[in-house]
Every structure is written in C-alpha cells, then in structure tokens.
C-alpha cells in the first residue's frame, strides 16, 4: 500500500510520519499492494473549537473508496482514532466481499431475518 501524507498548516515531521506509517501497517496487511492511502493532517484555527487537530484518510481500493475523519485535542490522538476507524471499515469491506464470493450471508443478515412460521 502506498501512503501519501500531507499537512495543511501543520508541519509533518519524521516522528509524525513514522507514527502514521506504523498505525497503518495493520490496514496495509489487509489490502492490496496497489491500494493508495492519502492522509491529510490539518488544524482548525478557531479558538472556540476545542478539538482542533484533524486527521483525514482516503483509502482507494479496487472498486471502492473508504474515508475516515477524526478530531482530537492533539494530532497523535487524532491519527490513532482515524486509523482505528479505517481498520474497522477495511475489515467490514473484506467480510462483505468474502461472503459475497462464498454465497453465504453474514450473521447480521441472519439475525435480522424474521423467523419463518411453521406450515
């Protein structure tokens, strides 16, 4: 997976870049090597906004685009929340594709189906 990190009004140093790469290792093991992740880090410069640090991710996969955006007090926490959200989305996407290929339904679909009346 190729990871592109951009900072808007925020300097992206080596430490922050390494942290983003390390947090996205879990996601990169689950997706194709052709996937592209664009990470944008920026700061809301409004004093009334307490959670001013924003981390946004866009993950381009074959046939689908996943997005995650999280806010926090500091950039490290925003990156952690964003990568957790992205990992959850990737896992859900993989499960949906796997069940579509197998022809089976997920446990959520089975639980949502009303019971059939006896004839």
C-alpha positions in Angstrom: 0.0 0.0 0.0 1.3 3.4 -0.9 0.8 6.1 1.8 0.9 9.8 1.0 0.9 12.2 3.9 0.1 15.9 3.6 0.0 18.6 6.2 -2.2 21.7 5.8 -1.0 24.4 8.2 0.7 21.6 10.1 4.4 20.6 9.7 4.6 16.8 9.1 7.8 15.8 10.8 9.6 12.4 10.7 8.1 11.4 14.1 4.5 12.0 12.9 5.1 10.4 9.6 6.6 7.3 11.3 3.6 7.1 13.6 1.1 7.2 10.7 3.0 4.5 8.8 3.2 2.3 11.9 -0.5 2.7 12.7 -1.4 1.9 9.0 0.6 -1.4 9.0 -2.5 -3.3 10.2 -4.6 -1.9 7.4 -1.9 -2.4 4.8 -1.7 -6.2 5.6 -5.4 -6.5 4.8 -5.5 -4.6 1.4 -3.8 -5.0 -1.9 -0.3 -3.6 -2.6 -1.9 -1.4 -5.3 -4.1 0.4 -2.7 -3.3 4.1 -2.2 -3.9 5.9 1.2 -4.0 9.7 1.2 -3.6 11.1 4.8 -4.3 14.8 5.3 -3.4 16.4 8.7 -4.6 19.9 9.5 -5.5 22.2 12.3 -8.7 24.2 12.7 -7.6 27.7 13.6 -10.7 28.7 15.5 -10.2 29.2 19.3 -13.8 28.1 20.0 -13.1 24.7 18.7 -11.6 22.5 21.4 -10.7 19.5 19.3 -8.8 21.4 16.6 -6.4 18.7 15.3 -8.0 16.9 12.4 -6.7 13.7 10.6 -8.4 12.6 7.4 -7.8 9.5 5.4 -8.9 8.4 2.0 -8.2 4.8 1.0 -8.6 4.0 -2.7 -9.2 0.3 -3.2 -10.3 -1.6 -6.3 -13.9 -0.6 -6.8 -14.4 1.2 -3.5 -13.1 4.3 -1.7 -13.1 4.4 2.1 -12.9 7.6 4.1 -12.2 8.4 7.8 -12.0 11.7 9.5 -11.4 12.2 13.2 -10.8 15.2 15.5 -8.9 15.4 18.8 -7.0 17.7 21.1 -3.6 16.6 19.8 -2.5 15.2 16.4 -1.3 11.8 17.8 -4.7 11.0 19.2 -6.5 12.1 16.0 -4.2 9.8 14.0 -4.9 6.9 16.3 -8.7 7.4 16.1 -8.6 7.8 12.3 -6.6 4.6 11.8 -8.9 2.6 14.1 -11.9 3.8 12.1 -10.2 3.0 8.8 -9.2 -0.5 10.0 -12.8 -1.2 11.0 -14.1 -0.1 7.6 -11.5 -2.3 5.8 -12.4 -5.3 7.9 -16.1 -4.8 7.2 -15.4 -4.4 3.4 -13.3 -7.6 3.4 -16.0 -9.5 5.2 -18.7 -8.3 2.8 -16.6 -9.3 -0.2 -15.7 -12.7 1.3 -19.4 -13.5 2.0 -20.4 -12.4 -1.4 -17.9 -14.7 -3.0 -18.9 -17.7 -0.8 -22.6 -17.1 -1.4 -23.2 -17.1 2.4 -24.9 -14.4 4.5 -23.3 -12.6 7.4 -24.5 -13.3 10.9 -26.1 -9.8 11.0 -28.3 -10.7 8.0 -29.4 -13.9 9.5 -30.3 -12.3 12.9 -32.3 -9.5 11.1 -34.4 -12.0 9.2 -37.8 -12.7 10.9 -38.5 -16.3 11.9 -40.4 -18.4 9.3 -43.9 -19.6 10.5 -44.4 -23.3 10.7 -46.7 -24.7 7.9 
